[in-house]
Amino acid sequence: MGIIAKAPSRLLVLLVMISVLSLLLLASAVQATGTVRPTGEYRVEAGDRLWDIAAERTVDGEDVRETLHAIRRLNSLDSSVLQPGQVLVVPVDR
């Protein structure tokens, strides 16, 4: 009977852990973009600058710098140097 009694409690612990992880991921997405915004991919072309990519994806009323920082966080970029062919995760219009 001890094994049977432990199964529901283990399931409950697993469900709680999954819920907490989901909330943490959602909080990370909110922090990365300021709001929850869908993302897409952008393939870097020769001559592309990170600022220009961010400016194209900045919603009216938002600061381009926030979008730029969001792109850097979403892609774990330490600098603004881009390579042609590189694929970036970027915010997209709602």
C-alpha positions as CSV (number, residue, x, y, z in Angstrom):
1,M,0.0,0.0,0.0
2,G,3.0,2.3,0.5
3,I,3.9,2.3,-3.2
4,I,0.3,3.0,-4.3
5,A,0.1,5.9,-1.8
6,K,3.4,7.4,-3.1
7,A,2.4,7.4,-6.8
8,P,-0.3,10.2,-6.5
9,S,2.1,12.4,-4.5
10,R,4.9,11.9,-7.0
11,L,2.5,12.8,-9.8
12,L,1.5,15.9,-7.9
13,V,5.1,17.0,-7.3
14,L,5.8,16.4,-11.0
15,L,2.8,18.6,-12.0
16,V,3.8,21.3,-9.6
17,M,7.4,21.3,-11.0
18,I,6.1,21.5,-14.6
19,S,3.8,24.4,-13.7
20,V,6.7,26.3,-12.0
21,L,9.0,25.7,-15.0
22,S,6.3,26.9,-17.4
23,L,5.8,30.1,-15.3
24,L,9.6,30.7,-15.3
25,L,9.8,30.3,-19.1
26,L,6.9,32.7,-19.5
27,A,8.6,35.2,-17.2
28,S,11.8,34.9,-19.2
29,A,9.9,35.6,-22.4
30,V,8.3,38.7,-20.9
31,Q,11.7,39.9,-19.6
32,A,13.3,39.3,-22.9
33,T,10.9,41.4,-24.9
34,G,9.2,43.6,-22.4
35,T,5.9,41.9,-23.4
36,V,4.9,38.5,-24.6
37,R,5.5,38.8,-28.3
38,P,5.7,36.0,-30.9
39,T,9.0,35.3,-32.4
40,G,10.2,34.3,-35.8
41,E,13.5,33.7,-37.6
42,Y,15.6,36.1,-39.6
43,R,18.5,35.1,-41.8
44,V,21.3,37.7,-41.8
45,E,22.4,39.0,-45.1
46,A,25.7,40.8,-46.0
47,G,25.6,44.3,-44.7
48,D,22.8,43.8,-42.2
49,R,23.2,45.6,-38.9
50,L,21.6,44.6,-35.7
51,W,20.2,48.1,-35.1
52,D,18.4,48.0,-38.5
53,I,16.9,44.6,-37.9
54,A,15.7,45.7,-34.5
55,A,14.3,49.0,-35.9
56,E,12.3,47.0,-38.5
57,R,10.7,45.0,-35.7
58,T,10.0,47.7,-33.2
59,V,6.3,48.3,-32.7
60,D,5.1,52.0,-32.8
61,G,5.5,53.5,-29.3
62,E,8.3,51.1,-28.3
63,D,12.0,52.0,-28.0
64,V,14.3,50.4,-30.7
65,R,16.9,49.8,-27.9
66,E,14.5,47.5,-26.1
67,T,13.9,45.5,-29.3
68,L,17.7,45.4,-29.9
69,H,18.3,44.1,-26.3
70,A,15.5,41.6,-26.7
71,I,17.1,40.2,-29.9
72,R,20.5,40.0,-28.2
73,R,19.0,38.2,-25.2
74,L,16.9,35.8,-27.4
75,N,20.1,34.8,-29.3
76,S,22.6,35.0,-26.5
77,L,24.7,37.6,-28.4
78,D,27.6,39.2,-26.6
79,S,28.1,41.8,-29.4
80,S,26.4,43.3,-32.4
81,V,28.6,41.6,-34.9
82,L,26.6,39.5,-37.4
83,Q,27.6,37.0,-40.0
84,P,25.8,36.5,-43.3
85,G,23.8,33.3,-43.1
86,Q,23.4,33.5,-39.3
87,V,19.8,32.8,-38.2
88,L,18.4,35.1,-35.5
89,V,15.3,34.7,-33.4
90,V,13.5,38.0,-33.6
91,P,10.2,39.5,-32.4
92,V,7.5,39.6,-35.0
93,D,4.3,41.7,-35.3
94,R,1.4,40.6,-33.3
